[in-house]
Every structure is written in structure tokens, then in C-alpha cells.
Amino acid sequence: MKNLSLFVCLFVCLSNVNAQQCGTESIVENQNYERNVAVPYIPTTNNLCINIAFRIFRNNDGTNGYDVTKIPAILNNLNQVFNPHNITINQLGTYDFIDNSNYNNNAAAISIPQIANAINIYLVTDYSSPGEAFYGINTTTRVIVEKSALLNIDNALAHEIGHCLNLQHTHKGSFNNSSSAPCYGFNATLAENPNGSNKNTHGDLVPDTPADKYVTDNSCIPTTLNWNLSLYNPDKSNIMSYWLNAKDHFTTGQGIRMRDAIENAAYLQPFRSYGCSAKIIGPTKLCRLRNQNGIYSVSGTTFATPPTYNWSVTGKLQINGVSTNPTANISYFNGGNSSTSSIVTVTMNGTIVKTKTIKTNCWFGSFRISGTYDWVSKDFGNMGLIVPIDPEDEDDPIVKYNWEIIENPNATATNNEGTKPHFIGATSNEPNKFTSNSNQAIVNWGSSTNSYLISCNGVSLSGEEFLINENYVDVGDPKNNPCFKNAVQSIIAPNHVRNGQINVIVIKPEHTSPCNYKDLEEPQFFNSDLDKVNNSITIFDYNGNEVYRNVFETNEFTIDNVNLISGNNYVVNLFTNEGGFRQQIIIAE
């Protein structure tokens, strides 16, 4: 990787309708950023963002300013040329007005405080001293452009921002416009040979931009160089050129050079924006699951030096351990407020703030996967049941689900000779594991009496894997939840079901303890949301597809217009607000 030089600059540039002139070109620019050739730059795929702030000059009476309704078009035009190189130009705030007739119409040396953390874009009406360029203004980066040139085809503003991101003119070292002393600006020690033999060390220092002489008088090329002038074939539509053409692109090499400066030049770090790239990754839901927590970190950030971090949370969340590490261990906190959602916030370097909303009010209990049960009967044989997880809309959506069934090694199994629970569609060598792209899996509970733990991990778009939920399930003998056995009875008639109509009578136990299941601190118990419902009915077909769901407030009710296929078997699941669960088979006539 060749040496890169970042000149800290105040550009005062005149941009005509058909030509882009950055004024008198400095022969030797200050080198405030120079890459060590022994440490090559390795480009990342992160989207890098740079803040700009629009400063609009007007006359003293507030007239003769730029039409601010065109700013979105300017920003869009900039991103059309920078985005292909994974660089986004981010507008910081909106804009401000500076009423000063002298600066607006005689923009020589503007001396006003800058808006911090952004390249300041000064939009003026006219220049009195076109062609001045000032270098080495410490940590100041300002661009001044005539308002009439902002949306022209020569991309004047993109040209100037390119300079601030360490790009140089494609004709560096060979510039001459024949307007002053003969051959002014040609420097054989800087100019690039037209055959490109010195492209890594001369010219604009970008190998994939062809040599560009931009000399109107060929005699300005010293004959002692013995260069074949016919070999010059400049890229006249390159944004960093001076040719009188429409300019519409940067090369790949120019993009790499800009990205290198953005990521590694200390001078540019205050101007970086993380609003369009950085985001907090981690679980979007933390519920009252025993030991459930999430590891949160920030993606899309690359700092020249390691940043500081400060994590904070609101609502029903707490930080476990240190809050100033690059990652944070966050869990559900029962002592938090009653907010439906909670917020995770990280502040980087004291000023860059990112937030992520975490769902902490989970329907159907914190400890259960909707459709998974604390106890299932093995008397119905190899019955397939669905295990759905409600998907979430989030910045980092779940794209894959990893399921697993683990047998409880400490349980006293009364019958281990039968079929073990397994996932429908799983491989034969690992029937207890399953990966799905949708938010559901089908479990064959088998006929082996034991306790099992079924878990579901979500894999997000960014590649992070985290626990969504887990549930203990007893097959055959309700060890974990003895209250469930015969805790609630139900009568379904007729069975066979006729004409899509089902009559249900729910018979509940008289006692309320220990079957009310209102202790939220223990796993396997329903939360207050489920306690509020009376009788929740769900019907699945044998392929695990849900065909019906409803909640009834009475213990005797009729289900009408259920779409059942004649001759097929279905599974009816009944949850009650007393904590009871009932599972029955029905047959469609």
C-alpha cells in the first residue's frame, strides 16, 4: 500500500458551470496522515459515515441565500457517488444561516466558529478571490462552494469532500492552465509518467487512476523526461479531475484511499458519524426465564483507537458486572418498572449514543415457548405437535432458529424403552436437534416416559446466536408439574366432530393451591398475562399447523365454523387460568 497523505485544509474553491477549479494548487502539501508502508491497510466491509453540516450565507438583511429545499437533492447526489465505496455522507442536524454580506459576496477568508463534529459546508453566492487554497489550518476542515455550482454535473461539492477525505487531484504534479507563468505547477518529482510506471509514488498516489497531465501546452512537459505525450489517456469524468466534462465517479482505489483515511486518520475521527452504521446487537426479548440474559455489543464501528463505552438500561433490565466494557451482560430484572419495553443504551467516546428496545413483557409466560407444554401424555403415540415462537420486528431480525431437546439425566424414568421425543425433519444421527428458517418446529413426543428440556436459540441477520426461550416438558409422568395431571378435565362433543362445530365443557378442580401457579419466581409457572384469561383453546393438525385459536371466558362454550378436513385427526390444547392444561384428540367426520 503506498503512502497516503492527508492535508488538513481549508478549501476555498471556485466551481464554474463547466469546470471545477480548486484554485492555486499547492506543490507540497502538509502530510498530517501517512500510512506506515509496513502496515498495509486492510479494507473492512463496514459502512463508514462522515458528518457534514450545511452553513448558508446570506446578505445582512437575510436575502440572497441558498434555496434550502434543494439540500435533500444535494445530499442524495453526494451519496450516489460515495455509497458505492461504502461511504455515507450524513447530514448533521439541518442547516443554519449566517447573515453576512461580506462573506456571502466576497468570500476570501471566512473566520467564524465551526459546527463541531462535522465538515462545514459553506454555501456562498460569489467569490471575490477565486483560486485561493489554504493548507495546514490545524484541525479545521471547511469547504466553500458557490451555490450556483452545487447541483452541476461536475460534482463540485463531492470533489471538495474528496479532498477532505485525503484524495488529491488526478493531475497532481502536472497542473498548468497557462494563465500565469509558463509551465506553472509542473513538477517532475511529483508528476505521474503517462505510461503509469511510477503510479504508486507519483501523481495522486492512486494506482487505478490513469496519468493525467491537465496541461494545455505540451511544451510544459520537460523534454528531458522523454515522455511520450500520446500515452496520456486521463479519466476525464473522474470527480477529482479538472477536465471540462461531466464528472460522476471515484475509482475503487480512490474509495480505498478515502476509507483508509476515515478509519485511521486521527484528524477525521471527530467527523465520523455512527448513526448510519453502528447498531447494538443482542437479543430483542428478555423474559423471566431462569438465568436468561443476553450479551450486547456494537457492530458497524471501527475506531482508530479503542473507544470508551458506557452501557445503561431502563425498565425491567439490569447490567450484570461492569458497564464500561465493549460488551454488556444484561438480564431481566424483577425489580424494574412496569414498562412494556425496556431500553439498552451505549455511549461511545462520551458523545456517540445508540439505543435498542428490548421486549420484556412476554405473552404466555416468561418461561414457556408458546405451544410447548409442561406435561404431555404419551398415550396418543407418535403425535406431532407444533412449537411456535412469535417473530419480532427488529433492527437485527432473526433469520434462523436452532432447536434442541435434552433428556433430564436426573429424572427417574419409568419407561425408557419407548421412542424418545424428536423433531420431525431432523437428521437421523441427531434427532434431538433441528434448524428451521421459520418460527416453528414439530415435535414427536414419542412414548418414553421422562423429563426433557426443549430450547430454541435465534440466529440474527448479523450472525449472533442467543437463547429465545426454553421449557421443561414431562412426557407421560408429570414430574415437574404434578398438579397438571387430572387438574382439569374437558368434554368435547360430538367426537367425531360434525359440521365444523365443537361443544366444550371444562371441569376445573375445586382447590386453588398448588394449582393456581401464580408464583412468578419459579420456572414452569404462568405469568399474570395468562392468569387473566379463562380458557384458551388451540387446535393443531397432525402436521403441526395451527388451524384455530381463541379464548373463552366461560366454562361451557361452542366453537363454530372450524375448518376441519373430514377423516383427519386434530390435537386440541386447553389452557386455563387456574394453571391447568388439557390435551385431547378429535376426529373430523
Secondary structure as a PSIPRED ss2 file (coil, helix, strand):
# PSIPRED VFORMAT (PSIPRED V4.0)

   1 M C   1.000  0.000  0.000
   2 K C   1.000  0.000  0.000
   3 N C   1.000  0.000  0.000
   4 L C   1.000  0.000  0.000
   5 S C   1.000  0.000  0.000
   6 L C   1.000  0.000  0.000
   7 F C   1.000  0.000  0.000
   8 V C   1.000  0.000  0.000
   9 C E   0.000  0.000  1.000
  10 L E   0.000  0.000  1.000
  11 F E   0.000  0.000  1.000
  12 V E   0.000  0.000  1.000
  13 C C   1.000  0.000  0.000
  14 L E   0.000  0.000  1.000
  15 S E   0.000  0.000  1.000
  16 N C   1.000  0.000  0.000
  17 V C   1.000  0.000  0.000
  18 N C   1.000  0.000  0.000
  19 A C   1.000  0.000  0.000
  20 Q E   0.000  0.000  1.000
  21 Q E   0.000  0.000  1.000
  22 C C   1.000  0.000  0.000
  23 G C   1.000  0.000  0.000
  24 T C   1.000  0.000  0.000
  25 E C   1.000  0.000  0.000
  26 S C   1.000  0.000  0.000
  27 I C   1.000  0.000  0.000
  28 V C   1.000  0.000  0.000
  29 E C   1.000  0.000  0.000
  30 N C   1.000  0.000  0.000
  31 Q C   1.000  0.000  0.000
  32 N C   1.000  0.000  0.000
  33 Y C   1.000  0.000  0.000
  34 E C   1.000  0.000  0.000
  35 R C   1.000  0.000  0.000
  36 N C   1.000  0.000  0.000
  37 V C   1.000  0.000  0.000
  38 A C   1.000  0.000  0.000
  39 V C   1.000  0.000  0.000
  40 P C   1.000  0.000  0.000
  41 Y C   1.000  0.000  0.000
  42 I C   1.000  0.000  0.000
  43 P C   1.000  0.000  0.000
  44 T C   1.000  0.000  0.000
  45 T C   1.000  0.000  0.000
  46 N C   1.000  0.000  0.000
  47 N C   1.000  0.000  0.000
  48 L E   0.000  0.000  1.000
  49 C E   0.000  0.000  1.000
  50 I E   0.000  0.000  1.000
  51 N E   0.000  0.000  1.000
  52 I E   0.000  0.000  1.000
  53 A E   0.000  0.000  1.000
  54 F E   0.000  0.000  1.000
  55 R E   0.000  0.000  1.000
  56 I E   0.000  0.000  1.000
  57 F E   0.000  0.000  1.000
  58 R E   0.000  0.000  1.000
  59 N C   1.000  0.000  0.000
  60 N C   1.000  0.000  0.000
  61 D C   1.000  0.000  0.000
  62 G C   1.000  0.000  0.000
  63 T C   1.000  0.000  0.000
  64 N C   1.000  0.000  0.000
  65 G C   1.000  0.000  0.000
  66 Y C   1.000  0.000  0.000
  67 D C   1.000  0.000  0.000
  68 V H   0.000  1.000  0.000
  69 T H   0.000  1.000  0.000
  70 K H   0.000  1.000  0.000
  71 I H   0.000  1.000  0.000
  72 P H   0.000  1.000  0.000
  73 A H   0.000  1.000  0.000
  74 I H   0.000  1.000  0.000
  75 L H   0.000  1.000  0.000
  76 N H   0.000  1.000  0.000
  77 N H   0.000  1.000  0.000
  78 L H   0.000  1.000  0.000
  79 N H   0.000  1.000  0.000
  80 Q H   0.000  1.000  0.000
  81 V H   0.000  1.000  0.000
  82 F H   0.000  1.000  0.000
  83 N H   0.000  1.000  0.000
  84 P H   0.000  1.000  0.000
  85 H H   0.000  1.000  0.000
  86 N C   1.000  0.000  0.000
  87 I E   0.000  0.000  1.000
  88 T E   0.000  0.000  1.000
  89 I E   0.000  0.000  1.000
  90 N E   0.000  0.000  1.000
  91 Q E   0.000  0.000  1.000
  92 L E   0.000  0.000  1.000
  93 G E   0.000  0.000  1.000
  94 T E   0.000  0.000  1.000
  95 Y E   0.000  0.000  1.000
  96 D E   0.000  0.000  1.000
  97 F E   0.000  0.000  1.000
  98 I E   0.000  0.000  1.000
  99 D E   0.000  0.000  1.000
 100 N C   1.000  0.000  0.000
 101 S H   0.000  1.000  0.000
 102 N H   0.000  1.000  0.000
 103 Y H   0.000  1.000  0.000
 104 N H   0.000  1.000  0.000
 105 N H   0.000  1.000  0.000
 106 N C   1.000  0.000  0.000
 107 A C   1.000  0.000  0.000
 108 A C   1.000  0.000  0.000
 109 A C   1.000  0.000  0.000
 110 I C   1.000  0.000  0.000
 111 S C   1.000  0.000  0.000
 112 I C   1.000  0.000  0.000
 113 P C   1.000  0.000  0.000
 114 Q C   1.000  0.000  0.000
 115 I C   1.000  0.000  0.000
 116 A C   1.000  0.000  0.000
 117 N C   1.000  0.000  0.000
 118 A C   1.000  0.000  0.000
 119 I E   0.000  0.000  1.000
 120 N E   0.000  0.000  1.000
 121 I E   0.000  0.000  1.000
 122 Y E   0.000  0.000  1.000
 123 L E   0.000  0.000  1.000
 124 V E   0.000  0.000  1.000
 125 T C   1.000  0.000  0.000
 126 D C   1.000  0.000  0.000
 127 Y C   1.000  0.000  0.000
 128 S C   1.000  0.000  0.000
 129 S C   1.000  0.000  0.000
 130 P C   1.000  0.000  0.000
 131 G C   1.000  0.000  0.000
 132 E C   1.000  0.000  0.000
 133 A E   0.000  0.000  1.000
 134 F E   0.000  0.000  1.000
 135 Y E   0.000  0.000  1.000
 136 G C   1.000  0.000  0.000
 137 I C   1.000  0.000  0.000
 138 N C   1.000  0.000  0.000
 139 T C   1.000  0.000  0.000
 140 T C   1.000  0.000  0.000
 141 T C   1.000  0.000  0.000
 142 R E   0.000  0.000  1.000
 143 V E   0.000  0.000  1.000
 144 I E   0.000  0.000  1.000
 145 V E   0.000  0.000  1.000
 146 E E   0.000  0.000  1.000
 147 K H   0.000  1.000  0.000
 148 S H   0.000  1.000  0.000
 149 A H   0.000  1.000  0.000
 150 L C   1.000  0.000  0.000
 151 L C   1.000  0.000  0.000
 152 N C   1.000  0.000  0.000
 153 I C   1.000  0.000  0.000
 154 D C   1.000  0.000  0.000
 155 N C   1.000  0.000  0.000
 156 A H   0.000  1.000  0.000
 157 L H   0.000  1.000  0.000
 158 A H   0.000  1.000  0.000
 159 H H   0.000  1.000  0.000
 160 E H   0.000  1.000  0.000
 161 I H   0.000  1.000  0.000
 162 G H   0.000  1.000  0.000
 163 H H   0.000  1.000  0.000
 164 C H   0.000  1.000  0.000
 165 L C   1.000  0.000  0.000
 166 N C   1.000  0.000  0.000
 167 L C   1.000  0.000  0.000
 168 Q C   1.000  0.000  0.000
 169 H C   1.000  0.000  0.000
 170 T C   1.000  0.000  0.000
 171 H C   1.000  0.000  0.000
 172 K C   1.000  0.000  0.000
 173 G C   1.000  0.000  0.000
 174 S E   0.000  0.000  1.000
 175 F C   1.000  0.000  0.000
 176 N E   0.000  0.000  1.000
 177 N C   1.000  0.000  0.000
 178 S C   1.000  0.000  0.000
 179 S C   1.000  0.000  0.000
 180 S C   1.000  0.000  0.000
 181 A C   1.000  0.000  0.000
 182 P C   1.000  0.000  0.000
 183 C C   1.000  0.000  0.000
 184 Y C   1.000  0.000  0.000
 185 G C   1.000  0.000  0.000
 186 F E   0.000  0.000  1.000
 187 N C   1.000  0.000  0.000
 188 A C   1.000  0.000  0.000
 189 T C   1.000  0.000  0.000
 190 L C   1.000  0.000  0.000
 191 A C   1.000  0.000  0.000
 192 E C   1.000  0.000  0.000
 193 N C   1.000  0.000  0.000
 194 P C   1.000  0.000  0.000
 195 N C   1.000  0.000  0.000
 196 G C   1.000  0.000  0.000
 197 S C   1.000  0.000  0.000
 198 N C   1.000  0.000  0.000
 199 K C   1.000  0.000  0.000
 200 N C   1.000  0.000  0.000
 201 T C   1.000  0.000  0.000
 202 H C   1.000  0.000  0.000
 203 G C   1.000  0.000  0.000
 204 D C   1.000  0.000  0.000
 205 L C   1.000  0.000  0.000
 206 V C   1.000  0.000  0.000
 207 P C   1.000  0.000  0.000
 208 D C   1.000  0.000  0.000
 209 T C   1.000  0.000  0.000
 210 P C   1.000  0.000  0.000
 211 A C   1.000  0.000  0.000
 212 D C   1.000  0.000  0.000
 213 K C   1.000  0.000  0.000
 214 Y C   1.000  0.000  0.000
 215 V E   0.000  0.000  1.000
 216 T C   1.000  0.000  0.000
 217 D C   1.000  0.000  0.000
 218 N H   0.000  1.000  0.000
 219 S H   0.000  1.000  0.000
 220 C H   0.000  1.000  0.000
 221 I C   1.000  0.000  0.000
 222 P C   1.000  0.000  0.000
 223 T H   0.000  1.000  0.000
 224 T H   0.000  1.000  0.000
 225 L H   0.000  1.000  0.000
 226 N C   1.000  0.000  0.000
 227 W C   1.000  0.000  0.000
 228 N C   1.000  0.000  0.000
 229 L H   0.000  1.000  0.000
 230 S H   0.000  1.000  0.000
 231 L H   0.000  1.000  0.000
 232 Y C   1.000  0.000  0.000
 233 N C   1.000  0.000  0.000
 234 P C   1.000  0.000  0.000
 235 D C   1.000  0.000  0.000
 236 K C   1.000  0.000  0.000
 237 S C   1.000  0.000  0.000
 238 N E   0.000  0.000  1.000
 239 I C   1.000  0.000  0.000
 240 M C   1.000  0.000  0.000
 241 S C   1.000  0.000  0.000
 242 Y C   1.000  0.000  0.000
 243 W C   1.000  0.000  0.000
 244 L C   1.000  0.000  0.000
 245 N C   1.000  0.000  0.000
 246 A C   1.000  0.000  0.000
 247 K C   1.000  0.000  0.000
 248 D C   1.000  0.000  0.000
 249 H E   0.000  0.000  1.000
 250 F C   1.000  0.000  0.000
 251 T C   1.000  0.000  0.000
 252 T H   0.000  1.000  0.000
 253 G H   0.000  1.000  0.000
 254 Q H   0.000  1.000  0.000
 255 G H   0.000  1.000  0.000
 256 I H   0.000  1.000  0.000
 257 R H   0.000  1.000  0.000
 258 M H   0.000  1.000  0.000
 259 R H   0.000  1.000  0.000
 260 D H   0.000  1.000  0.000
 261 A H   0.000  1.000  0.000
 262 I H   0.000  1.000  0.000
 263 E H   0.000  1.000  0.000
 264 N H   0.000  1.000  0.000
 265 A C   1.000  0.000  0.000
 266 A H   0.000  1.000  0.000
 267 Y H   0.000  1.000  0.000
 268 L H   0.000  1.000  0.000
 269 Q H   0.000  1.000  0.000
 270 P H   0.000  1.000  0.000
 271 F H   0.000  1.000  0.000
 272 R E   0.000  0.000  1.000
 273 S C   1.000  0.000  0.000
 274 Y C   1.000  0.000  0.000
 275 G C   1.000  0.000  0.000
 276 C C   1.000  0.000  0.000
 277 S C   1.000  0.000  0.000
 278 A C   1.000  0.000  0.000
 279 K E   0.000  0.000  1.000
 280 I E   0.000  0.000  1.000
 281 I E   0.000  0.000  1.000
 282 G C   1.000  0.000  0.000
 283 P C   1.000  0.000  0.000
 284 T C   1.000  0.000  0.000
 285 K E   0.000  0.000  1.000
 286 L C   1.000  0.000  0.000
 287 C C   1.000  0.000  0.000
 288 R C   1.000  0.000  0.000
 289 L C   1.000  0.000  0.000
 290 R C   1.000  0.000  0.000
 291 N C   1.000  0.000  0.000
 292 Q C   1.000  0.000  0.000
 293 N E   0.000  0.000  1.000
 294 G E   0.000  0.000  1.000
 295 I E   0.000  0.000  1.000
 296 Y E   0.000  0.000  1.000
 297 S E   0.000  0.000  1.000
 298 V E   0.000  0.000  1.000
 299 S E   0.000  0.000  1.000
 300 G C   1.000  0.000  0.000
 301 T C   1.000  0.000  0.000
 302 T C   1.000  0.000  0.000
 303 F C   1.000  0.000  0.000
 304 A C   1.000  0.000  0.000
 305 T C   1.000  0.000  0.000
 306 P C   1.000  0.000  0.000
 307 P C   1.000  0.000  0.000
 308 T C   1.000  0.000  0.000
 309 Y E   0.000  0.000  1.000
 310 N E   0.000  0.000  1.000
 311 W E   0.000  0.000  1.000
 312 S E   0.000  0.000  1.000
 313 V E   0.000  0.000  1.000
 314 T C   1.000  0.000  0.000
 315 G C   1.000  0.000  0.000
 316 K C   1.000  0.000  0.000
 317 L E   0.000  0.000  1.000
 318 Q E   0.000  0.000  1.000
 319 I E   0.000  0.000  1.000
 320 N E   0.000  0.000  1.000
 321 G C   1.000  0.000  0.000
 322 V C   1.000  0.000  0.000
 323 S C   1.000  0.000  0.000
 324 T C   1.000  0.000  0.000
 325 N C   1.000  0.000  0.000
 326 P C   1.000  0.000  0.000
 327 T C   1.000  0.000  0.000
 328 A E   0.000  0.000  1.000
 329 N E   0.000  0.000  1.000
 330 I E   0.000  0.000  1.000
 331 S E   0.000  0.000  1.000
 332 Y E   0.000  0.000  1.000
 333 F C   1.000  0.000  0.000
 334 N C   1.000  0.000  0.000
 335 G C   1.000  0.000  0.000
 336 G C   1.000  0.000  0.000
 337 N C   1.000  0.000  0.000
 338 S C   1.000  0.000  0.000
 339 S C   1.000  0.000  0.000
 340 T C   1.000  0.000  0.000
 341 S E   0.000  0.000  1.000
 342 S E   0.000  0.000  1.000
 343 I E   0.000  0.000  1.000
 344 V E   0.000  0.000  1.000
 345 T E   0.000  0.000  1.000
 346 V E   0.000  0.000  1.000
 347 T E   0.000  0.000  1.000
 348 M E   0.000  0.000  1.000
 349 N C   1.000  0.000  0.000
 350 G C   1.000  0.000  0.000
 351 T C   1.000  0.000  0.000
 352 I E   0.000  0.000  1.000
 353 V E   0.000  0.000  1.000
 354 K E   0.000  0.000  1.000
 355 T E   0.000  0.000  1.000
 356 K E   0.000  0.000  1.000
 357 T E   0.000  0.000  1.000
 358 I E   0.000  0.000  1.000
 359 K E   0.000  0.000  1.000
 360 T C   1.000  0.000  0.000
 361 N C   1.000  0.000  0.000
 362 C C   1.000  0.000  0.000
 363 W C   1.000  0.000  0.000
 364 F C   1.000  0.000  0.000
 365 G C   1.000  0.000  0.000
 366 S C   1.000  0.000  0.000
 367 F C   1.000  0.000  0.000
 368 R C   1.000  0.000  0.000
 369 I C   1.000  0.000  0.000
 370 S C   1.000  0.000  0.000
 371 G C   1.000  0.000  0.000
 372 T C   1.000  0.000  0.000
 373 Y C   1.000  0.000  0.000
 374 D C   1.000  0.000  0.000
 375 W E   0.000  0.000  1.000
 376 V E   0.000  0.000  1.000
 377 S C   1.000  0.000  0.000
 378 K C   1.000  0.000  0.000
 379 D C   1.000  0.000  0.000
 380 F C   1.000  0.000  0.000
 381 G C   1.000  0.000  0.000
 382 N C   1.000  0.000  0.000
 383 M C   1.000  0.000  0.000
 384 G E   0.000  0.000  1.000
 385 L E   0.000  0.000  1.000
 386 I E   0.000  0.000  1.000
 387 V C   1.000  0.000  0.000
 388 P C   1.000  0.000  0.000
 389 I C   1.000  0.000  0.000
 390 D C   1.000  0.000  0.000
 391 P C   1.000  0.000  0.000
 392 E C   1.000  0.000  0.000
 393 D C   1.000  0.000  0.000
 394 E C   1.000  0.000  0.000
 395 D C   1.000  0.000  0.000
 396 D C   1.000  0.000  0.000
 397 P C   1.000  0.000  0.000
 398 I E   0.000  0.000  1.000
 399 V E   0.000  0.000  1.000
 400 K E   0.000  0.000  1.000
 401 Y E   0.000  0.000  1.000
 402 N E   0.000  0.000  1.000
 403 W E   0.000  0.000  1.000
 404 E E   0.000  0.000  1.000
 405 I E   0.000  0.000  1.000
 406 I E   0.000  0.000  1.000
 407 E E   0.000  0.000  1.000
 408 N C   1.000  0.000  0.000
 409 P C   1.000  0.000  0.000
 410 N C   1.000  0.000  0.000
 411 A C   1.000  0.000  0.000
 412 T C   1.000  0.000  0.000
 413 A C   1.000  0.000  0.000
 414 T C   1.000  0.000  0.000
 415 N E   0.000  0.000  1.000
 416 N C   1.000  0.000  0.000
 417 E C   1.000  0.000  0.000
 418 G C   1.000  0.000  0.000
 419 T C   1.000  0.000  0.000
 420 K C   1.000  0.000  0.000
 421 P C   1.000  0.000  0.000
 422 H E   0.000  0.000  1.000
 423 F E   0.000  0.000  1.000
 424 I C   1.000  0.000  0.000
 425 G C   1.000  0.000  0.000
 426 A C   1.000  0.000  0.000
 427 T C   1.000  0.000  0.000
 428 S C   1.000  0.000  0.000
 429 N C   1.000  0.000  0.000
 430 E C   1.000  0.000  0.000
 431 P C   1.000  0.000  0.000
 432 N C   1.000  0.000  0.000
 433 K E   0.000  0.000  1.000
 434 F E   0.000  0.000  1.000
 435 T E   0.000  0.000  1.000
 436 S E   0.000  0.000  1.000
 437 N C   1.000  0.000  0.000
 438 S C   1.000  0.000  0.000
 439 N C   1.000  0.000  0.000
 440 Q C   1.000  0.000  0.000
 441 A C   1.000  0.000  0.000
 442 I E   0.000  0.000  1.000
 443 V E   0.000  0.000  1.000
 444 N E   0.000  0.000  1.000
 445 W C   1.000  0.000  0.000
 446 G C   1.000  0.000  0.000
 447 S C   1.000  0.000  0.000
 448 S C   1.000  0.000  0.000
 449 T E   0.000  0.000  1.000
 450 N E   0.000  0.000  1.000
 451 S E   0.000  0.000  1.000
 452 Y E   0.000  0.000  1.000
 453 L E   0.000  0.000  1.000
 454 I E   0.000  0.000  1.000
 455 S E   0.000  0.000  1.000
 456 C E   0.000  0.000  1.000
 457 N E   0.000  0.000  1.000
 458 G E   0.000  0.000  1.000
 459 V E   0.000  0.000  1.000
 460 S E   0.000  0.000  1.000
 461 L C   1.000  0.000  0.000
 462 S C   1.000  0.000  0.000
 463 G C   1.000  0.000  0.000
 464 E C   1.000  0.000  0.000
 465 E E   0.000  0.000  1.000
 466 F E   0.000  0.000  1.000
 467 L E   0.000  0.000  1.000
 468 I E   0.000  0.000  1.000
 469 N E   0.000  0.000  1.000
 470 E E   0.000  0.000  1.000
 471 N E   0.000  0.000  1.000
 472 Y E   0.000  0.000  1.000
 473 V E   0.000  0.000  1.000
 474 D E   0.000  0.000  1.000
 475 V E   0.000  0.000  1.000
 476 G C   1.000  0.000  0.000
 477 D C   1.000  0.000  0.000
 478 P C   1.000  0.000  0.000
 479 K C   1.000  0.000  0.000
 480 N C   1.000  0.000  0.000
 481 N C   1.000  0.000  0.000
 482 P H   0.000  1.000  0.000
 483 C H   0.000  1.000  0.000
 484 F H   0.000  1.000  0.000
 485 K C   1.000  0.000  0.000
 486 N C   1.000  0.000  0.000
 487 A C   1.000  0.000  0.000
 488 V C   1.000  0.000  0.000
 489 Q E   0.000  0.000  1.000
 490 S E   0.000  0.000  1.000
 491 I E   0.000  0.000  1.000
 492 I E   0.000  0.000  1.000
 493 A E   0.000  0.000  1.000
 494 P E   0.000  0.000  1.000
 495 N E   0.000  0.000  1.000
 496 H E   0.000  0.000  1.000
 497 V E   0.000  0.000  1.000
 498 R E   0.000  0.000  1.000
 499 N C   1.000  0.000  0.000
 500 G C   1.000  0.000  0.000
 501 Q E   0.000  0.000  1.000
 502 I E   0.000  0.000  1.000
 503 N E   0.000  0.000  1.000
 504 V E   0.000  0.000  1.000
 505 I E   0.000  0.000  1.000
 506 V E   0.000  0.000  1.000
 507 I E   0.000  0.000  1.000
 508 K C   1.000  0.000  0.000
 509 P C   1.000  0.000  0.000
 510 E C   1.000  0.000  0.000
 511 H C   1.000  0.000  0.000
 512 T C   1.000  0.000  0.000
 513 S C   1.000  0.000  0.000
 514 P C   1.000  0.000  0.000
 515 C C   1.000  0.000  0.000
 516 N C   1.000  0.000  0.000
 517 Y C   1.000  0.000  0.000
 518 K C   1.000  0.000  0.000
 519 D C   1.000  0.000  0.000
 520 L C   1.000  0.000  0.000
 521 E C   1.000  0.000  0.000
 522 E C   1.000  0.000  0.000
 523 P C   1.000  0.000  0.000
 524 Q C   1.000  0.000  0.000
 525 F C   1.000  0.000  0.000
 526 F C   1.000  0.000  0.000
 527 N C   1.000  0.000  0.000
 528 S H   0.000  1.000  0.000
 529 D H   0.000  1.000  0.000
 530 L H   0.000  1.000  0.000
 531 D H   0.000  1.000  0.000
 532 K C   1.000  0.000  0.000
 533 V C   1.000  0.000  0.000
 534 N C   1.000  0.000  0.000
 535 N E   0.000  0.000  1.000
 536 S E   0.000  0.000  1.000
 537 I E   0.000  0.000  1.000
 538 T E   0.000  0.000  1.000
 539 I E   0.000  0.000  1.000
 540 F E   0.000  0.000  1.000
 541 D E   0.000  0.000  1.000
 542 Y C   1.000  0.000  0.000
 543 N C   1.000  0.000  0.000
 544 G C   1.000  0.000  0.000
 545 N C   1.000  0.000  0.000
 546 E E   0.000  0.000  1.000
 547 V E   0.000  0.000  1.000
 548 Y E   0.000  0.000  1.000
 549 R E   0.000  0.000  1.000
 550 N E   0.000  0.000  1.000
 551 V E   0.000  0.000  1.000
 552 F E   0.000  0.000  1.000
 553 E C   1.000  0.000  0.000
 554 T C   1.000  0.000  0.000
 555 N C   1.000  0.000  0.000
 556 E E   0.000  0.000  1.000
 557 F E   0.000  0.000  1.000
 558 T E   0.000  0.000  1.000
 559 I E   0.000  0.000  1.000
 560 D C   1.000  0.000  0.000
 561 N C   1.000  0.000  0.000
 562 V C   1.000  0.000  0.000
 563 N C   1.000  0.000  0.000
 564 L C   1.000  0.000  0.000
 565 I C   1.000  0.000  0.000
 566 S C   1.000  0.000  0.000
 567 G C   1.000  0.000  0.000
 568 N C   1.000  0.000  0.000
 569 N E   0.000  0.000  1.000
 570 Y E   0.000  0.000  1.000
 571 V E   0.000  0.000  1.000
 572 V E   0.000  0.000  1.000
 573 N E   0.000  0.000  1.000
 574 L E   0.000  0.000  1.000
 575 F E   0.000  0.000  1.000
 576 T E   0.000  0.000  1.000
 577 N C   1.000  0.000  0.000
 578 E C   1.000  0.000  0.000
 579 G C   1.000  0.000  0.000
 580 G C   1.000  0.000  0.000
 581 F E   0.000  0.000  1.000
 582 R E   0.000  0.000  1.000
 583 Q E   0.000  0.000  1.000
 584 Q E   0.000  0.000  1.000
 585 I E   0.000  0.000  1.000
 586 I E   0.000  0.000  1.000
 587 I E   0.000  0.000  1.000
 588 A E   0.000  0.000  1.000
 589 E C   1.000  0.000  0.000
